[in-house]
Amino acid sequence: RHGTLRFNGNVSEKLLTLLIQELKR
């Protein structure tokens, strides 16, 4: 379960980074 939480955190972080990059465009 801890691994899943960590995985979800990484995914949301990547999604946030992608969103920020799109906004910067």
PDB file of N, H, CA, C and O in Angstrom:
ATOM      1  N   ARG A   1       0.832  -1.202   0.000  1.00  0.00           N
ATOM      2  CA  ARG A   1       0.000   0.000   0.000  1.00  0.00           C
ATOM      3  C   ARG A   1       0.866   1.253   0.000  1.00  0.00           C
ATOM      4  O   ARG A   1       0.545   2.235  -0.668  1.00  0.00           O
ATOM      5  N   HIS A   2       1.961   1.218   0.746  1.00  0.00           N
ATOM      6  H   HIS A   2       2.222   0.420   1.289  1.00  0.00           H
ATOM      7  CA  HIS A   2       2.854   2.382   0.764  1.00  0.00           C
ATOM      8  C   HIS A   2       3.412   2.634  -0.630  1.00  0.00           C
ATOM      9  O   HIS A   2       3.555   3.780  -1.058  1.00  0.00           O
ATOM     10  N   GLY A   3       3.729   1.543  -1.337  1.00  0.00           N
ATOM     11  H   GLY A   3       3.614   0.613  -0.990  1.00  0.00           H
ATOM     12  CA  GLY A   3       4.255   1.685  -2.690  1.00  0.00           C
ATOM     13  C   GLY A   3       3.238   2.335  -3.605  1.00  0.00           C
ATOM     14  O   GLY A   3       3.589   3.150  -4.458  1.00  0.00           O
ATOM     15  N   THR A   4       1.955   1.967  -3.425  1.00  0.00           N
ATOM     16  H   THR A   4       1.669   1.304  -2.732  1.00  0.00           H
ATOM     17  CA  THR A   4       0.914   2.548  -4.270  1.00  0.00           C
ATOM     18  C   THR A   4       0.806   4.046  -4.011  1.00  0.00           C
ATOM     19  O   THR A   4       0.677   4.842  -4.941  1.00  0.00           O
ATOM     20  N   LEU A   5       0.861   4.421  -2.724  1.00  0.00           N
ATOM     21  H   LEU A   5       0.966   3.774  -1.968  1.00  0.00           H
ATOM     22  CA  LEU A   5       0.772   5.838  -2.387  1.00  0.00           C
ATOM     23  C   LEU A   5       1.933   6.598  -3.015  1.00  0.00           C
ATOM     24  O   LEU A   5       1.758   7.690  -3.556  1.00  0.00           O
ATOM     25  N   ARG A   6       3.111   6.009  -2.936  1.00  0.00           N
ATOM     26  H   ARG A   6       3.253   5.123  -2.496  1.00  0.00           H
ATOM     27  CA  ARG A   6       4.296   6.657  -3.506  1.00  0.00           C
ATOM     28  C   ARG A   6       4.114   6.803  -5.012  1.00  0.00           C
ATOM     29  O   ARG A   6       4.424   7.844  -5.590  1.00  0.00           O
ATOM     30  N   PHE A   7       3.601   5.730  -5.645  1.00  0.00           N
ATOM     31  H   PHE A   7       3.349   4.884  -5.175  1.00  0.00           H
ATOM     32  CA  PHE A   7       3.392   5.749  -7.093  1.00  0.00           C
ATOM     33  C   PHE A   7       2.411   6.853  -7.474  1.00  0.00           C
ATOM     34  O   PHE A   7       2.655   7.614  -8.410  1.00  0.00           O
ATOM     35  N   ASN A   8       1.303   6.936  -6.743  1.00  0.00           N
ATOM     36  H   ASN A   8       1.105   6.317  -5.982  1.00  0.00           H
ATOM     37  CA  ASN A   8       0.305   7.966  -7.023  1.00  0.00           C
ATOM     38  C   ASN A   8       0.914   9.358  -6.873  1.00  0.00           C
ATOM     39  O   ASN A   8       0.628  10.253  -7.668  1.00  0.00           O
ATOM     40  N   GLY A   9       1.748   9.536  -5.858  1.00  0.00           N
ATOM     41  H   GLY A   9       1.980   8.808  -5.213  1.00  0.00           H
ATOM     42  CA  GLY A   9       2.393  10.828  -5.644  1.00  0.00           C
ATOM     43  C   GLY A   9       3.268  11.199  -6.829  1.00  0.00           C
ATOM     44  O   GLY A   9       3.261  12.345  -7.278  1.00  0.00           O
ATOM     45  N   ASN A  10       4.027  10.223  -7.338  1.00  0.00           N
ATOM     46  H   ASN A  10       4.033   9.292  -6.973  1.00  0.00           H
ATOM     47  CA  ASN A  10       4.904  10.488  -8.477  1.00  0.00           C
ATOM     48  C   ASN A  10       4.083  10.869  -9.696  1.00  0.00           C
ATOM     49  O   ASN A  10       4.449  11.782 -10.436  1.00  0.00           O
ATOM     50  N   VAL A  11       2.963  10.165  -9.906  1.00  0.00           N
ATOM     51  H   VAL A  11       2.666   9.423  -9.304  1.00  0.00           H
ATOM     52  CA  VAL A  11       2.115  10.438 -11.071  1.00  0.00           C
ATOM     53  C   VAL A  11       1.549  11.851 -10.994  1.00  0.00           C
ATOM     54  O   VAL A  11       1.599  12.598 -11.972  1.00  0.00           O
ATOM     55  N   SER A  12       1.009  12.220  -9.828  1.00  0.00           N
ATOM     56  H   SER A  12       0.968  11.614  -9.034  1.00  0.00           H
ATOM     57  CA  SER A  12       0.435  13.559  -9.681  1.00  0.00           C
ATOM     58  C   SER A  12       1.507  14.625  -9.863  1.00  0.00           C
ATOM     59  O   SER A  12       1.246  15.684 -10.433  1.00  0.00           O
ATOM     60  N   GLU A  13       2.716  14.343  -9.378  1.00  0.00           N
ATOM     61  H   GLU A  13       2.928  13.483  -8.915  1.00  0.00           H
ATOM     62  CA  GLU A  13       3.805  15.316  -9.542  1.00  0.00           C
ATOM     63  C   GLU A  13       4.112  15.517 -11.013  1.00  0.00           C
ATOM     64  O   GLU A  13       4.287  16.647 -11.469  1.00  0.00           O
ATOM     65  N   LYS A  14       4.179  14.400 -11.771  1.00  0.00           N
ATOM     66  H   LYS A  14       4.037  13.482 -11.400  1.00  0.00           H
ATOM     67  CA  LYS A  14       4.472  14.501 -13.205  1.00  0.00           C
ATOM     68  C   LYS A  14       3.353  15.242 -13.917  1.00  0.00           C
ATOM     69  O   LYS A  14       3.604  16.057 -14.805  1.00  0.00           O
ATOM     70  N   LEU A  15       2.108  14.955 -13.524  1.00  0.00           N
ATOM     71  H   LEU A  15       1.903  14.293 -12.803  1.00  0.00           H
ATOM     72  CA  LEU A  15       0.966  15.626 -14.146  1.00  0.00           C
ATOM     73  C   LEU A  15       1.026  17.119 -13.867  1.00  0.00           C
ATOM     74  O   LEU A  15       0.769  17.931 -14.756  1.00  0.00           O
ATOM     75  N   LEU A  16       1.366  17.483 -12.635  1.00  0.00           N
ATOM     76  H   LEU A  16       1.575  16.823 -11.913  1.00  0.00           H
ATOM     77  CA  LEU A  16       1.466  18.895 -12.276  1.00  0.00           C
ATOM     78  C   LEU A  16       2.550  19.576 -13.103  1.00  0.00           C
ATOM     79  O   LEU A  16       2.357  20.691 -13.588  1.00  0.00           O
ATOM     80  N   THR A  17       3.684  18.910 -13.264  1.00  0.00           N
ATOM     81  H   THR A  17       3.841  18.005 -12.871  1.00  0.00           H
ATOM     82  CA  THR A  17       4.782  19.479 -14.050  1.00  0.00           C
ATOM     83  C   THR A  17       4.341  19.688 -15.490  1.00  0.00           C
ATOM     84  O   THR A  17       4.648  20.713 -16.099  1.00  0.00           O
ATOM     85  N   LEU A  18       3.617  18.707 -16.034  1.00  0.00           N
ATOM     86  H   LEU A  18       3.368  17.875 -15.539  1.00  0.00           H
ATOM     87  CA  LEU A  18       3.140  18.823 -17.411  1.00  0.00           C
ATOM     88  C   LEU A  18       2.186  19.998 -17.532  1.00  0.00           C
ATOM     89  O   LEU A  18       2.259  20.764 -18.494  1.00  0.00           O
ATOM     90  N   LEU A  19       1.288  20.146 -16.559  1.00  0.00           N
ATOM     91  H   LEU A  19       1.229  19.524 -15.778  1.00  0.00           H
ATOM     92  CA  LEU A  19       0.330  21.251 -16.583  1.00  0.00           C
ATOM     93  C   LEU A  19       1.064  22.583 -16.546  1.00  0.00           C
ATOM     94  O   LEU A  19       0.734  23.496 -17.304  1.00  0.00           O
ATOM     95  N   ILE A  20       2.051  22.700 -15.673  1.00  0.00           N
ATOM     96  H   ILE A  20       2.319  21.959 -15.057  1.00  0.00           H
ATOM     97  CA  ILE A  20       2.825  23.945 -15.551  1.00  0.00           C
ATOM     98  C   ILE A  20       3.521  24.260 -16.871  1.00  0.00           C
ATOM     99  O   ILE A  20       3.527  25.406 -17.321  1.00  0.00           O
ATOM    100  N   GLN A  21       4.106  23.235 -17.488  1.00  0.00           N
ATOM    101  H   GLN A  21       4.101  22.304 -17.123  1.00  0.00           H
ATOM    102  CA  GLN A  21       4.803  23.448 -18.756  1.00  0.00           C
ATOM    103  C   GLN A  21       3.827  23.942 -19.815  1.00  0.00           C
ATOM    104  O   GLN A  21       4.155  24.831 -20.601  1.00  0.00           O
ATOM    105  N   GLU A  22       2.617  23.362 -19.838  1.00  0.00           N
ATOM    106  H   GLU A  22       2.350  22.640 -19.200  1.00  0.00           H
ATOM    107  CA  GLU A  22       1.607  23.781 -20.810  1.00  0.00           C
ATOM    108  C   GLU A  22       1.205  25.228 -20.564  1.00  0.00           C
ATOM    109  O   GLU A  22       1.020  25.999 -21.506  1.00  0.00           O
ATOM    110  N   LEU A  23       1.072  25.594 -19.288  1.00  0.00           N
ATOM    111  H   LEU A  23       1.223  24.968 -18.523  1.00  0.00           H
ATOM    112  CA  LEU A  23       0.673  26.959 -18.951  1.00  0.00           C
ATOM    113  C   LEU A  23       1.766  27.945 -19.346  1.00  0.00           C
ATOM    114  O   LEU A  23       1.474  29.053 -19.797  1.00  0.00           O
ATOM    115  N   LYS A  24       3.017  27.545 -19.177  1.00  0.00           N
ATOM    116  H   LYS A  24       3.254  26.645 -18.811  1.00  0.00           H
ATOM    117  CA  LYS A  24       4.133  28.435 -19.514  1.00  0.00           C
ATOM    118  C   LYS A  24       4.170  28.716 -21.011  1.00  0.00           C
ATOM    119  O   LYS A  24       4.640  29.771 -21.435  1.00  0.00           O
ATOM    120  N   ARG A  25       3.678  27.778 -21.808  1.00  0.00           N
ATOM    121  H   ARG A  25       3.296  26.921 -21.464  1.00  0.00           H
ATOM    122  CA  ARG A  25       3.656  27.990 -23.254  1.00  0.00           C
ATOM    123  C   ARG A  25       2.756  29.171 -23.572  1.00  0.00           C
ATOM    124  O   ARG A  25       2.593  29.526 -24.739  1.00  0.00           O
TER     125      ARG A  25
END
